[in-house]
Amino acid sequence: MCALFGLSAAVQWNDPDPWLWMPLYGLAAGLAGLGAAGRLPLRPNAAALALFTLLFVLWAPTLAGARAAAFTSFEMRSAVDEAPREALGLGLCAAWSAVQTAAAWRARRPAGESDNPRI
């Protein structure tokens, strides 16, 4: 995931608004890299999850009217394809941040502690 998010940040270089997307995908890449290295900081992952989820909710409506061509070609065929593509990227960032936040949460609990208090 670190490589995927790093690539996502790199291809934003020629985007109309790289100042927004490069740091977001860079954040996702950095946190994924920390996770791959076995370091899962809870607070940064939780903050990233909140940020990516909020931004996904803001961009998600663009998915409803998206052209299929927005997701079937690497080339940007139309300017209207950018927002749905970015919404999908934000969804992926949010999903991976959720995975890492959950893993960081589990890792910080003492061994043997269960989610279910009856056990």
N, C-alpha and C positions, 0 to 999 in steps of 0.2 A: 504494500500500500504506500510505503514511503516513496518508492520509485514512481508509482502511478501519480501520486499527488505532486511530486517533483516535476514530472513531465507536464502535468496540467498547469503548473505555475510557469514553466518555461514557454509553453505555446501561447501564453497570454501576452507575450512581448509585443506582438503586432495587433493586439486587441484594441478596440477604441477606448477602453478604460482599464488599462493594465494596472494602474495605481490601486484599483479595488481588488481585482482578482488575483494578482500575483501574491500579495500578502496573505490572502485567505487560503489559497492552495499551499503557499509556503508554510503557513501555520499547521495545516493538516499534515504536510510532509514532515515537518519537524517533530510533531507529536507522534506520528507513526514511526519515525526513526528512533525516538526514545523508547517506544514500545518494543520495537524490534531488538533494541539493545538491552531489554529487560528492565527498563526504568519507566514506570508508569506513574507520573505525578497525578494525583487525584484532582486537585483544584484546577490546574491548567486544562486538563481533559474535560472536566465538568463545565468550565467557562467556555471552552471551544464548542462543546455540545450545545450549550444555550445559544451561543452566537450563530452557529450553523443552522440550528433549528429555526430560530427567528428569521434569518435571511431566507431559508427555504420556504417558510410560510409566506413571506412577502413575494417571492418569485414563483411559487407553485401555481398560481392562477394562469401563468403563461403556458403551462403544460397542456391545459384543456384545449386550447385552440392551436396547438403546435402542428406544423406540417410534418408528415412522416419523413420528408427529405431532411429535416433538421437532424435526424438521428441515424440516417443511412449513408451519409457521406462525410468524409473528413473535411471536404471543402465547404466554405461558407457560401452557400448558394443564394442566400437572401439575408438581409439585415434582421428580419423578423425571426430568424432561427437562433440568434444569439441568446436571448432571454430563456427560452426553454432548455437550451443546452446548459446554461449556467445553473438553472434550477435543478437539473438532474445532477450536476456536479455538487451543488450544495447539499442535495439529498444524500449523496454518497459520502460527503464529508461528515454530515450529521450522523449517518448510520455508523461510520467507522469510529467517530468520537463516542458514540453510545457504547460500542463494543469495548473500547479502551477505558472508558469511565467505569463500566461495570467490572472490568478486570482489575482496575486500580482499587475499586471499592472492596472487592473480594480479597485482594492482596493485603489490605490494611487491617482486616479483622484478625483476631487471634486464631491460631489453628484450632480446629475442632468446634468453633462457634458456628451455629446453624442459623439459617434464616427463619426456621420454624422453632419458636420457643418451646414447643411441646416435646421436641426430640431431645 
